[in-house]
Amino acid sequence: MLKSYTIRFVPTARKDLVQMKTYILNKFKYPEYGVNFDKKIKEALMIIKKSPTSFKNTQLIYKGLNIYMNNIKSYLFFYVVDDVNIWILRVLKERMNWENIMKIWIKQND
């Protein structure tokens, strides 16, 4: 039987998503783009939820847990997995220097 996880967001991940959606809505001025963004994020989370530890282990640790990264539709999802939850830590665009961003984030949040 497959393990069932609950996806949860830390505040910085929620902030990442709000900033991305705000940028999309302000830059393009089309509500459809915002709806499309929401759809992409939901699809990405379903992919992660199915098999969270099968994606790239970044070799970074947060609170004793491995940080995984999944690149889906030009977004990088960084998360840890405990017994029952998948904690989304950050959501970045794929062209960002994710390694430095995550190292700084860990120092600030550990």
N, C-alpha and C positions, 0 to 999 in steps of 0.2 A: 504494500500500500504506500502511495506517495505521501510524504509529509506535507501537511498544510501549514503555510506560514501566513502571518498577518504582516502587511506592509505598513510601516510607520515612517514618518518623516521627522528628522530633527529640524529645529527652526531654520538653520542655514539652508537646508535643502528646499524648504518651503519658500524662503526668500529668493533663492535662485530661480525657482519656477515663476514666482510673481514678477520678478524683474524681466525675465525672458518674455513672458506674455505681454507685459506692459510695453516693452520695446516693440514687439510685433504689432500690437494694436496702434501705438503712436506713430510708428514709421510707415506702416502700410495702410492704415485707416480703414481696413476691411475687417469687420467682425468675423467673417468666414475664416480668416487666417488664425484668429484666436481659437475658434472651434476646432480647426485642423490641428493646432498645437496641442490642445487638450486631448484629442483623439490619439495623436502620436505618443504622448506621455502615457496614456492609459494602456496602449498596446505594448509599449516598452516594459511597463511594470508587470504586465501579465507574462511576458517572456521571462523576466527575471524571477517571478514567483514560481514558475514551473520547475526551475532547476537552478537555484541561486548560486550554488558553489561550483557549477560547471563552467563559469566564466573566469576571466583572467584574475588571478590573485596578484595584486600589485606589490606584494612583499612589504606593504605598510601595515602597521598594527594600530588599532584604536581600542582602548580599554581591553586589551588582551585578545581581541578578535581580528582575524585577517580582513583587510579591506579588499573587496572585489570591485572590478570595473567591468562594465558592459557598455559597449559602443552600439547604440541603436539610433538609426535615423539622424545622424550627426550630433547626437547628444551623448555625453559620457555620464553614466550613472555610477556613483561610488557608494558602496553600502557594506554593511557587516551583517552577519547572520548569527543569531543566537538560537536557542532551542525552539522558540515559537515565533520569532519576529525577524523580518528583514528590515533593518534600519537604513533608510536612505540618508546619506550624510551630505552629499553634494550632487548637483546636476550642473554640468559644465558643457560648453560647446566644444566640439572635437578639436578645434584649432588652438585651444588654450593650453598653456604650459601646466598641464594637470599635476605633474609630479611636484613641482614647487608649490602650487596652490594647496595641494593636499598635505604636504609636509608642514606648511605654515598653519593650516587649519588644525592639524593634529596637535601642534604645540599650543595653540590657543584654546583647545577644547578638551585636552586630556587631564 
